[in-house]
């Protein structure tokens, strides 16, 4: 019986990578055109949302999104969520209609095909480099001024072992305060169960998401970074615990 599970997981994981690559190959000419100019990013974002839905549906994931508040069009936000799976990227794209740019680790740029577009459309960060972190702030500032939003997974990576929610880095909250934009916390309940970073794991099933009421940053200063960090993390952690009940 265990052998059949491993065989299923092997093919299920291969199927996931096929679903990632197939729409990129089909839409390749259009995708290449969409990244020629930074001002065309909203069009690329629409294509990315279609790509994400194709993958989630193709994997048999039944996602359900509960929105306590809906982001307004033509307004910038800081979207944050807990991080446990590669599917977090797809699910975030499906959940949010406002065009946003991911701030993510540079290592993902090494993934064949996906990485080509990732490094040309996202803000890459080398967390070991202070110079890189400073460049992130400048890149994010430019994108926000153009009317886009930003998305950061503030844990800075996937927690190891049985950690439910790792400590949050301050970067997302400093950016939100600097630009006086609302923070939108999202809780992803089932992504680790659906497709964790462990190769031999995963299954079709539900993906529950809760988009929480926004946290305003108007009037806040640098001194409020830590309290804001704690507030956002508490919201997501409490919801994760409620999902487990």
Secondary structure by P-SEA (a helix, b strand, c coil): caaaaaaaaaaaaaaaaaaacaaaaaaaaaaaaaaccccaaaaaaaaaaaaaaaaaaaaccbbbbbbcccccccbbbbbbbbbcccaaaaaaaaacccbbbbbcccccccccaaaaaaaacccccccccaaaaaaaaaaaaaaaaabbbbbbcccccccccccccccccaaaaaaaaaabbbbbbbbbcccccccccccccccbbbbbbbbccccccccccccaaaaaaaaaaaaaaaaaaaaac
